[in-house]
Amino acid sequence: MQLKPVSLDVIAEAREEAHAVLMTLMARLAPGEHVVRLGVDMEGQERPLSATLPITVEGDGGADDLVGAEPTYLDNFAFLLTCGLAQTLCSGVMYLRSCAPGADSSATVRAWRLCWGVLTECPAAEAAELLDGREFGAYVDAFGLHCADDGDEDGCEAVYPPVAYTVL
């Protein structure tokens, strides 16, 4: 894989954004089993690169829930997300499949589109179309990932704003 050169500052900011996105995502998960998948198309690649991150949340849905992710999967996922955020010619999709505890619970699916170095949430209908039936479950609107859940998402700003993504 050959990526276009970017400055170390761009990589550092993209890495910070990737980790902030993952921490926001994990903080928003309800108890149960979750799988996050990321596919990134990079210029010059025949097939998208992909990463999978299984996450388990144990607890009662409160602030003291235990969130578990295997460090190797977390590192690989964060690295690919960093590359996608730092490279403006990348595109892709990140989606979350969640199963609530209990055998009778159905899965929910949320999706985010990666385009021009920006990760944006998809409404349920767009997520279903984007994933084209690859995931079974009830599609629901994705939540914002660029800030902590403070109840005021309208005033939320990404750590790494889209205007900062420029080709050097």
C-alpha positions, 0 to 999 in steps of 0.5 A: 500500500502506498499512501500519499505523504502527509505531515507528522502533525496531520498524522498526530491530529488524525490519531487524536481524532481516531482515539477520541471517536473510539472513546466517544463510541465506547462511552455511548454503548449499552451493556451487551456485545458489540462489533465495530467494523471499518472498511477504508478504500485508499487510492491505488488499492484493489480492495478496501482495507478492513479492521474489526473491533469486538467490544463487550460492555458489562454493567447496568447501563450506568457510568460504572459499566466495564467496557472491554476491548482486546488491545491488539484489535483496538490498536489495529482499528485505531491505526486504520481509522487514523489513516482514513482520517489523515488521507483526504482521498480515502473513503469508507464506512464504519458500522456498529452491530450491537446485541443487547443482553438476552437471547431474545434481543435483536441486533441493531446496526448503525453506520458512519460514512468516511469521506474526505477525511471526515466521519459522519453519521448516517440515518437508518435508511442510508445505513441500510443502503450503504451496507446493502444487506450485509448486516442483519438487524434493525437499522437505526440512526447513528449518533455523533462521534466527535464529542463526549455525550454532554447532551448538547451535540449541536455545539459539538466540534470535532477535535480535528475539523474538516478544514484542517484536512489538506493535501500537503 
